[in-house]
Amino acid sequence: MDPTPGIHSRNDWHVAAVDVTGSTNDDLLRAAERGELVDRSVLRTDHQTVGRGRLDRRWDAPPGTNLLASMYLAAPGEHPGAVVQRVGVSIVRAVTALVGAAGGPPPATLGLKWPNDVMFDGRKMAGVLAQRSTAAPGIVVGFGVNVGWSPPEAADVAELVNVNPAGLLDAVLAAFDELPDDPAVFAAVYRAELLTLGQVVRVHLPGDLEFVGVADAVDADGRIEVVGADGARQTFDVGDVVHLRAASAGDDRDI
Ligand code: BTN
C-alpha cells in the first residue's frame, strides 16, 4: 500500500482511506505479498466494486454508506480464528461504547452469531472475513459494518446511534486494543458476546447438508460444538448458523 496523503497513524494503526477500490481485503493481501505493509495497516474505502463476503458471497453497499475496511496483522499469534473473533467482539464493543457515549443503555440484543456475524435484534449488522496468502506472512481481516444502509432483513448502526464510517472505524480499532492479550481471558470475553451458545441452531454445511442441535460450546480453535437430538456431539469449523430459538430443558427430546 503506498503511503498516500490520506494515510495517518492512530495509536500505531496505519490507516489509509480511498474513495473506491475492488476489495480492501484484496488490496491488503496483494500489498502484503509485495512486502509493502507494516503490521497494523488498515485500509478503509467508501465503496467496493467486488467486495467479498464469507463462503464466496458478495458484500455490497451503496457508496459512502457503510464501514468497509481491512486490517493487516503481521504476526497474529493465536490461531487465525482468534483474530477474527477479536474483530467481531471489537465491533460489538465499539457500537456499545458509541451508544453509551450518546447516553443510551447497552443494546441487550447486540452480540455475535457464530462464528463472527454481528447481530442486532436477530438481524445481521456486520460480517468479518479473514484471508491469508501463501505468498505473504500475516493475516488480513476485513469487516463490513452496516452503518447507514442495510440490505433487507439486516440491521444497521443508525438504528442505535449516529456515527459515520470513519468514526466507527476509530471506535473499532480502540476497542480492539482494549481486549485482553491473554488468549484464555479473551476466549471468555468472546463466549460472553456469543449469542449462539445455548440456542437451538441449524448449521448449514457445504453440499446442502444441515445439522440441528443445541449450540453447547466453542472449542479452543473456535469450532462450535452442537449436540443433536440423539445426544451426539458434532464439531463444526465452517458453516452458516441459523438461530432457531433458545434451548430449554426439553430440547434433548424434541429437536
Ligand atoms: C461476511 O460475509 O459476513 C463477511 C463480510 C466481510 C466484508 C468486508 S467489507 C471490507 C472487506 N473487503 C472485502 O472484500 N470484504 C471485507
Residues whose N, C-alpha, C, O or C-beta is under 5 A from the ligand:
A	BS01	BTN	S23 T24 N25 V50 G51 R52 G53 R54 W59 L68 A69 S70 G127 V128 L129 G142 F143 G144
